[in-house]
Amino acid sequence: MNKNIVTIGGGTGTFVVLSALKNFDFNLSAIVSMCDDGGSTGKLRDDYGVLPPGDIRRSLVALSSATKSLRRLFDFRFKGGELDGHSLGNLFLTALEKTEGTFHKAVATASEVLNVKGRVIPVTLNNVRLQAELENGKVISGETNIDIPKHNPELKIAKVFLRPEARANPEALEAIKKADLVVVGPGDLYTSIVPNFLVGNIAKAVRFSKARKIFVCNLMTKNGETNNFSVVDFVSVLERHLGRDVLNYVLVNSKRPGSIRLKRYAEEKAQLVTLSRDYKNQLNKTEVLKANLLTKSGLIRHDPKKLASQILNLL
Amino acid sequence: MNKNIVTIGGGTGTFVVLSALKNFDFNLSAIVSMCDDGGSTGKLRDDYGVLPPGDIRRSLVALSSATKSLRRLFDFRFKGGELDGHSLGNLFLTALEKTEGTFHKAVATASEVLNVKGRVIPVTLNNVRLQAELENGKVISGETNIDIPKHNPELKIAKVFLRPEARANPEALEAIKKADLVVVGPGDLYTSIVPNFLVGNIAKAVRFSKARKIFVCNLMTKNGETNNFSVVDFVSVLERHLGRDVLNYVLVNSKRPGSIRLKRYAEEKAQLVTLSRDYKNQLNKTEVLKANLLTKSGLIRHDPKKLASQILNLL
């Protein structure tokens, strides 16, 4: 019987993981964060009171077996005019939520149109906003404000939470329960990954799932979220939500990108995520898997094929 | 072998004819006018330089064998916000024209998504604007300005023409050539029907086609376009473009709607289209077919089933 793999995240990182795994015979379920409130998604939430379509759209496209035409169409963004910045897929999901009555049905219908292999599961169907409390006690409201960041990026995020509190989508709990492998990340730690664990019983479900759990660690830090974070820092934040030693593995890139590739990240105050020398003492039972996971050129991203081969080793 | 039926028009009338015929084993081709420039369609033409999606969308939905969910989605209109008045199907076709590179390919891909039975054929792939010359010599530019109307509705339209001139879509010519039956209308005479015959060799192709040709006459006049028109007046305008006696039949409704249904039309200065007493002298070889074609209640529209049964009689 095919293995059940659950990914947890949102954004580009999840897109890469899903792209890596979609060509194998797994039952793939993508659990997606639901707190995006910027750009096209934010405007649609504000104007039409819908749930955030952006991250769902990306995961649908990642798992789509439809023609290239249709996948490209869903990611198409209008430039200029009234529709400036909107992606067609976001508009499609927004209209579907209106005609179908619920976001749940909208995702189901869009999955049919895009001939999705596997399932894309919003972590919650509640309308929530992400909040971040900084180390000085100040609270930043809204995912996009945390993301930009609109706060002094030198100040650490003390914790993130959702307003109002959110119930887990039962489909997400079911998928985690049945999983053989749970893949967490990569992605923006506080704005794409952790928000999933703030929802109802999601963290508890991961903790008690019989699945092996792996965290695909980010390649780069993000200014205002994870400045100076090492691999252990990422794991520590996740453990605060999931519990100590819940993650069986953390997958770490071992290949250093060239200085030219790093340069444009330096401008955004993003640094390579590295392993501190004494990581073994700090990590207890979480095993570090090191491998060259890097794409050959361009943006510093995980290579889907290299990622797939590491993840396949665990099954 | 299945009969080839070609409809020529645009707008709601064509939607009704296609709905009437789609449930039979015909090879249906819908040739659609391409001069709409109002509302959602007009804004998309202005902002993104695309060809008019609105009438094409309606015909695609009419011929769609997709789920009701998907057909409803394509006709969904946003209310309020930035997207106010836009239909999702129009946005879909606009984005597709951008990602596919041509409107032709956009229609092909949308036809696949909507599982269209038959073909929807833009009468031209040129970017044109409809112009109307009134009896006082004044020229009104733009379909929507003629349609509203922005001119004194007492003034008759002397002629309509396209700027720039347009070449016929070869697919349209081919469909007309192979047709067993050509169904013209119903629809706004000068803004939905005649614009098809202004394109390249379309009128000539209809004239020389071996097909029987039937005009489904409008039920009501339209203020500023066809005030006081009788059935013969409609036929005369069409003959001016197609040639005398090219239409074999004109299908005329014989059932008078009740006065309550007529009342709201009176407010829009729309009247019942009637047959003048001496129509036989005026029509020469075009045969008048009279039947009750009316829907039972609501708007004064052709009933798809009644329409289908009359059209089937001709095959």
Interface residues (C-beta under 8 A of the other chain):
Chain A: K43 D46 D47 Y48 T67 S69 L70 R72 L73 F76 F78 G80 G81 E82 L83 H86 L88 L91 F92 T94 A95 L96 K98 T99 E100 T109 E112 V113
Chain B: K43 D46 D47 Y48 T67 S69 L70 R72 L73 F76 F78 G80 G81 E82 L83 H86 L88 L91 F92 T94 A95 L96 K98 T99 E100 T109 E112 V113
